[in-house]
Every structure is written in structure tokens, then in C-alpha cells.
Amino acid sequence: MSTQDYLTVATVAELLSVSELTVRRKIAVGEIPAIKLSTDGRGAVRIPEAGLEAWLAGARVTPREAA
């Protein structure tokens, strides 16, 4: 197993200044990569830090797109 760092949904929500529900929705549709820590559907979810950084890099917009 790698030594990659994993973030909680709450941490990602705080970093992005959005709600935890928004982060969970983006995970559900596959926008933000995540792993579940159990198979019963009730386990904790963790977001690989590298995956979040890659998603953010792909989400960047140019000044023209932001207008």
C-alpha cells in the first residue's frame, strides 16, 4: 500500500468552501475520486489527496470562461 494521504469529506468541503453534501454529490457522480472503507454501504469515505489535486487541476478555467 502506498503512503498516499487521504482526506475526509469534511476536510475537502472545508478546503473548497462548499458543503459536505456538495462533495458527496461530486463523489457520487464520479467527479471527485474517492474510496469507501467498508463494503456494507455505511463506511467512511476518503478522498486521495493526489486525486483531489488532479481533479482541481482539470477544473481550472481561463479568465474568459469565468466571465
N, CA, C and O atoms as a MOPAC input file, in Angstrom:
PM7 MOZYME 1SCF
protein

 N      0.85300 1    -1.18200 1     0.00000 1
 C      0.00000 1     0.00000 1     0.00000 1
 C      0.89300 1     1.23700 1     0.00000 1
 O      1.93300 1     1.26400 1     0.65800 1
 N      0.47900 1     2.25200 1    -0.73900 1
 C      1.27400 1     3.47500 1    -0.83200 1
 C      1.10900 1     4.33500 1     0.41800 1
 O      0.25500 1     4.07700 1     1.26700 1
 N      1.93100 1     5.33700 1     0.50300 1
 C      1.85800 1     6.25800 1     1.64400 1
 C      1.06500 1     7.51000 1     1.28700 1
 O      1.24900 1     8.56900 1     1.88700 1
 N      0.19300 1     7.37400 1     0.31500 1
 C     -0.63600 1     8.49300 1    -0.12600 1
 C     -1.51400 1     8.98900 1     1.02000 1
 O     -1.99600 1     8.19800 1     1.83000 1
 N     -1.71600 1    10.28800 1     1.07900 1
 C     -2.57700 1    10.87000 1     2.10300 1
 C     -4.02600 1    10.88100 1     1.62200 1
 O     -4.30800 1    11.09600 1     0.44300 1
 N     -4.93200 1    10.64500 1     2.56600 1
 C     -6.35900 1    10.63800 1     2.27900 1
 C     -7.04700 1    11.70200 1     3.11800 1
 O     -6.65600 1    11.95700 1     4.25700 1
 N     -8.07400 1    12.32100 1     2.54700 1
 C     -8.81000 1    13.39000 1     3.20700 1
 C    -10.25300 1    12.95100 1     3.47300 1
 O    -10.81200 1    12.14300 1     2.73200 1
 N    -10.83500 1    13.48600 1     4.52300 1
 C    -12.24100 1    13.22200 1     4.80200 1
 C    -13.11300 1    14.13600 1     3.94700 1
 O    -12.64500 1    15.13500 1     3.40200 1
 N    -14.37900 1    13.77600 1     3.84200 1
 C    -15.34100 1    14.61100 1     3.12300 1
 C    -15.40500 1    15.98900 1     3.77700 1
 O    -15.45700 1    17.00400 1     3.08200 1
 N    -15.39900 1    16.02800 1     5.09400 1
 C    -15.47000 1    17.30700 1     5.81200 1
 C    -14.25800 1    18.18400 1     5.49700 1
 O    -14.39500 1    19.39200 1     5.30600 1
 N    -13.08800 1    17.58100 1     5.44300 1
 C    -11.86700 1    18.34300 1     5.14700 1
 C    -11.91900 1    18.91700 1     3.73300 1
 O    -11.58500 1    20.08200 1     3.51600 1
 N    -12.34200 1    18.08800 1     2.77100 1
 C    -12.43100 1    18.55900 1     1.38400 1
 C    -13.46300 1    19.67800 1     1.27500 1
 O    -13.23200 1    20.67000 1     0.58400 1
 N    -14.58600 1    19.52600 1     1.94400 1
 C    -15.61700 1    20.57000 1     1.92200 1
 C    -15.06100 1    21.88200 1     2.46200 1
 O    -15.30800 1    22.95100 1     1.90200 1
 N    -14.31800 1    21.79000 1     3.54200 1
 C    -13.72900 1    22.99600 1     4.12700 1
 C    -12.69200 1    23.61500 1     3.19300 1
 O    -12.65500 1    24.83300 1     3.02200 1
 N    -11.85900 1    22.78500 1     2.59800 1
 C    -10.83200 1    23.29000 1     1.67100 1
 C    -11.44800 1    23.99900 1     0.47000 1
 O    -10.91200 1    24.99800 1    -0.01100 1
 N    -12.57400 1    23.48000 1    -0.01300 1
 C    -13.22400 1    24.04200 1    -1.20000 1
 C    -14.28800 1    25.07800 1    -0.87700 1
 O    -14.86600 1    25.68200 1    -1.78100 1
 N    -14.54900 1    25.28800 1     0.41600 1
 C    -15.59000 1    26.22300 1     0.86200 1
 C    -16.95400 1    25.86800 1     0.28800 1
 O    -17.69300 1    26.72700 1    -0.19200 1
 N    -17.26600 1    24.57400 1     0.35100 1
 C    -18.58000 1    24.09500 1    -0.06600 1
 C    -19.11600 1    23.18700 1     1.03600 1
 O    -18.41600 1    22.90100 1     2.00600 1
 N    -20.34600 1    22.74100 1     0.88500 1
 C    -20.92800 1    21.85400 1     1.89700 1
 C    -20.43700 1    20.41800 1     1.69700 1
 O    -19.95700 1    20.04600 1     0.62600 1
 N    -20.57400 1    19.62700 1     2.76200 1
 C    -20.24000 1    18.21000 1     2.66300 1
 C    -21.15200 1    17.52800 1     1.65200 1
 O    -20.72300 1    16.61400 1     0.94800 1
 N    -22.40700 1    17.96300 1     1.57500 1
 C    -23.33800 1    17.38900 1     0.61100 1
 C    -22.84600 1    17.60500 1    -0.82100 1
 O    -22.95200 1    16.70600 1    -1.65600 1
 N    -22.31200 1    18.78400 1    -1.10400 1
 C    -21.77300 1    19.06300 1    -2.43900 1
 C    -20.63200 1    18.11600 1    -2.76100 1
 O    -20.56100 1    17.58100 1    -3.86700 1
 N    -19.74100 1    17.90300 1    -1.80500 1
 C    -18.61500 1    16.98300 1    -2.02000 1
 C    -19.15300 1    15.57500 1    -2.25700 1
 O    -18.69600 1    14.89000 1    -3.17200 1
 N    -20.10900 1    15.13400 1    -1.45600 1
 C    -20.67800 1    13.78600 1    -1.61300 1
 C    -21.36800 1    13.62500 1    -2.96600 1
 O    -21.29900 1    12.55600 1    -3.57200 1
 N    -22.02300 1    14.66500 1    -3.43600 1
 C    -22.66700 1    14.60400 1    -4.76100 1
 C    -21.62100 1    14.46100 1    -5.86000 1
 O    -21.80700 1    13.68500 1    -6.79700 1
 N    -20.53000 1    15.19900 1    -5.75100 1
 C    -19.47300 1    15.11600 1    -6.75600 1
 C    -18.79300 1    13.74900 1    -6.72800 1
 O    -18.36600 1    13.24500 1    -7.76700 1
 N    -18.69200 1    13.15600 1    -5.55600 1
 C    -18.16200 1    11.79700 1    -5.44400 1
 C    -19.14200 1    10.81800 1    -6.10100 1
 O    -18.72500 1     9.92900 1    -6.84300 1
 N    -20.43500 1    10.97900 1    -5.83000 1
 C    -21.45700 1    10.06400 1    -6.34300 1
 C    -21.49900 1    10.02500 1    -7.86700 1
 O    -21.75900 1     8.97500 1    -8.45300 1
 N    -21.24600 1    11.15700 1    -8.50900 1
 C    -21.27600 1    11.19300 1    -9.98100 1
 C    -19.90300 1    10.95000 1   -10.59300 1
 O    -19.74300 1    10.97800 1   -11.81300 1
 N    -18.91900 1    10.71300 1    -9.74100 1
 C    -17.58600 1    10.36600 1   -10.23300 1
 C    -16.67600 1    11.53600 1   -10.54500 1
 O    -15.60700 1    11.34600 1   -11.12500 1
 N    -17.07300 1    12.73600 1   -10.17700 1
 C    -16.22600 1    13.89900 1   -10.43700 1
 C    -15.00700 1    13.92800 1    -9.52700 1
 O    -13.89800 1    14.21800 1    -9.97800 1
 N    -15.20700 1    13.63200 1    -8.25900 1
 C    -14.11000 1    13.59000 1    -7.30200 1
 C    -13.83900 1    12.12600 1    -6.97700 1
 O    -14.75000 1    11.40900 1    -6.56400 1
 N    -12.59600 1    11.67000 1    -7.15800 1
 C    -12.28000 1    10.27400 1    -6.85200 1
 C    -12.32300 1    10.02800 1    -5.34500 1
 O    -11.90400 1    10.87600 1    -4.55700 1
 N    -12.83000 1     8.86400 1    -4.95500 1
 C    -12.93000 1     8.53600 1    -3.53400 1
 C    -12.96000 1     7.02500 1    -3.35500 1
 O    -13.20900 1     6.27100 1    -4.29500 1
 N    -12.70000 1     6.60600 1    -2.11900 1
 C    -12.80000 1     5.19200 1    -1.77300 1
 C    -13.67900 1     5.05300 1    -0.53800 1
 O    -13.71100 1     5.93400 1     0.32100 1
 N    -14.39700 1     3.92400 1    -0.46100 1
 C    -15.17100 1     3.59900 1     0.73400 1
 C    -14.35700 1     2.63400 1     1.56100 1
 O    -13.69900 1     1.74600 1     1.01900 1
 N    -14.39600 1     2.79900 1     2.85700 1
 C    -13.59800 1     1.96600 1     3.73700 1
 C    -14.32800 1     0.72300 1     4.21400 1
 O    -13.77600 1    -0.04500 1     5.00200 1
 N    -15.56400 1     0.50300 1     3.75200 1
 C    -16.26300 1    -0.73200 1     4.08400 1
 C    -17.14200 1    -1.11600 1     2.90000 1
 O    -17.35400 1    -0.32100 1     1.98500 1
 N    -17.64500 1    -2.33300 1     2.93000 1
 C    -18.46900 1    -2.81400 1     1.82600 1
 C    -19.95300 1    -2.84400 1     2.16500 1
 O    -20.76800 1    -3.21500 1     1.32000 1
 N    -20.31500 1    -2.46600 1     3.37000 1
 C    -21.72600 1    -2.53300 1     3.76000 1
 C    -22.52500 1    -1.27900 1     3.38400 1
 O    -23.70600 1    -1.17300 1     3.71500 1
 N    -21.88100 1    -0.32700 1     2.69000 1
 C    -22.56600 1     0.88100 1     2.27100 1
 C    -22.63000 1     1.97000 1     3.31300 1
 O    -23.12300 1     3.06500 1     3.04300 1
 N    -22.13400 1     1.68000 1     4.50900 1
 C    -22.20300 1     2.66400 1     5.59300 1
 C    -20.82200 1     3.12700 1     6.03400 1
 O    -20.70200 1     3.85700 1     7.01800 1
 N    -19.79600 1     2.72100 1     5.33500 1
 C    -18.43400 1     3.03400 1     5.74500 1
 C    -18.02000 1     4.45500 1     5.44300 1
 O    -18.66700 1     5.17200 1     4.67900 1
 N    -16.94100 1     4.83300 1     6.05400 1
 C    -16.39000 1     6.16400 1     5.83800 1
 C    -15.85000 1     6.27500 1     4.41200 1
 O    -15.42000 1     5.28700 1     3.81800 1
 N    -15.88100 1     7.47200 1     3.88600 1
 C    -15.36900 1     7.76400 1     2.55000 1
 C    -14.10600 1     8.60500 1     2.70900 1
 O    -14.05600 1     9.51600 1     3.53500 1
 N    -13.10100 1     8.29400 1     1.91900 1
 C    -11.87200 1     9.07300 1     1.93100 1
 C    -11.51700 1     9.46300 1     0.50200 1
 O    -11.75100 1     8.70900 1    -0.44300 1
 N    -10.95100 1    10.65100 1     0.36700 1
 C    -10.56400 1    11.18700 1    -0.92700 1
 C     -9.04600 1    11.22700 1    -0.98400 1
 O     -8.41600 1    11.86300 1    -0.13900 1
 N     -8.44000 1    10.55300 1    -1.97500 1
 C     -6.99000 1    10.61800 1    -2.09500 1
 C     -6.57300 1    12.06500 1    -2.40700 1
 O     -7.12400 1    12.69800 1    -3.30700 1
 N     -5.61000 1    12.56600 1    -1.66400 1
 C     -5.17100 1    13.94700 1    -1.85700 1
 C     -4.70400 1    14.17300 1    -3.29700 1
 O     -5.01100 1    15.20200 1    -3.89900 1
 N     -3.96400 1    13.21100 1    -3.84200 1
 C     -3.47500 1    13.34100 1    -5.21900 1
 C     -4.63900 1    13.37000 1    -6.21100 1
 O     -4.59200 1    14.09800 1    -7.20300 1
 N     -5.67600 1    12.58400 1    -5.94700 1
 C     -6.85100 1    12.58500 1    -6.81600 1
 C     -7.58900 1    13.90600 1    -6.77700 1
 O     -8.05200 1    14.39700 1    -7.80700 1
 N     -7.69800 1    14.48500 1    -5.58800 1
 C     -8.34200 1    15.78900 1    -5.45200 1
 C     -7.54600 1    16.85000 1    -6.19900 1
 O     -8.12000 1    17.68800 1    -6.89500 1
 N     -6.23000 1    16.81600 1    -6.05600 1
 C     -5.37300 1    17.79300 1    -6.74900 1
 C     -5.51000 1    17.65400 1    -8.25600 1
 O     -5.55800 1    18.65700 1    -8.96700 1
 N     -5.57500 1    16.41600 1    -8.75400 1
 C     -5.73800 1    16.19900 1   -10.19300 1
 C     -7.09100 1    16.71400 1   -10.66700 1
 O     -7.18700 1    17.33700 1   -11.72400 1
 N     -8.14000 1    16.45100 1    -9.88100 1
 C     -9.47200 1    16.93400 1   -10.23900 1
 C     -9.48300 1    18.46000 1   -10.28200 1
 O    -10.03800 1    19.05200 1   -11.20700 1
 N     -8.87600 1    19.09200 1    -9.29100 1
 C     -8.82100 1    20.55100 1    -9.26100 1
 C     -8.04700 1    21.10700 1   -10.45000 1
 O     -8.43700 1    22.12300 1   -11.02500 1
 N     -6.95900 1    20.44900 1   -10.81900 1
 C     -6.16400 1    20.90600 1   -11.96700 1
 C     -6.99800 1    20.84800 1   -13.24800 1
 O     -6.88500 1    21.72800 1   -14.10100 1
 N     -7.82000 1    19.83400 1   -13.38100 1
 C     -8.67100 1    19.70700 1   -14.55600 1
 C     -9.86100 1    20.63900 1   -14.52700 1
 O    -10.47900 1    20.88000 1   -15.56300 1
 N    -10.19300 1    21.16500 1   -13.37200 1
 C    -11.35900 1    22.03800 1   -13.21800 1
 C    -11.01300 1    23.51700 1   -13.39300 1
 O    -11.89700 1    24.37200 1   -13.33500 1
 N     -9.75200 1    23.81500 1   -13.60300 1
 C     -9.35800 1    25.22600 1   -13.74600 1
 C     -9.97200 1    25.83100 1   -14.99700 1
 O    -10.10700 1    25.16600 1   -16.02400 1
 N    -10.33800 1    27.08300 1   -14.89600 1
 C    -10.91800 1    27.79700 1   -16.02700 1
 C    -10.05000 1    28.99200 1   -16.37400 1
 O     -9.31300 1    29.51900 1   -15.54000 1
 N    -10.15900 1    29.39900 1   -17.61600 1
 C     -9.43700 1    30.59700 1   -18.04400 1
 C    -10.26600 1    31.81600 1   -17.64700 1
 O    -11.46100 1    31.68700 1   -17.38300 1
 N     -9.64800 1    32.99300 1   -17.60000 1
 C    -10.42600 1    34.19200 1   -17.24800 1
 C    -11.65000 1    34.38800 1   -18.14700 1
 O    -12.68700 1    34.86000 1   -17.68200 1
 N    -11.54100 1    34.03600 1   -19.40800 1
 C    -12.66600 1    34.18900 1   -20.34000 1
 C    -13.81400 1    33.25500 1   -19.93700 1
 O    -14.97900 1    33.64800 1   -19.99200 1
 N    -13.48600 1    32.01600 1   -19.53000 1
 C    -14.51000 1    31.06000 1   -19.12900 1
 C    -15.19500 1    31.46400 1   -17.83400 1
 O    -16.37000 1    31.16200 1   -17.62600 1
 N    -14.46400 1    32.14400 1   -16.96700 1
 C    -15.00900 1    32.53600 1   -15.66900 1
 C    -15.98600 1    33.70100 1   -15.77700 1
 O    -16.80400 1    33.90800 1   -14.88200 1
 N    -15.90800 1    34.45100 1   -16.84900 1
 C    -16.75900 1    35.64800 1   -17.01500 1
 C    -18.16700 1    35.30600 1   -17.40300 1
 O    -18.99400 1    36.20200 1   -17.57800 1

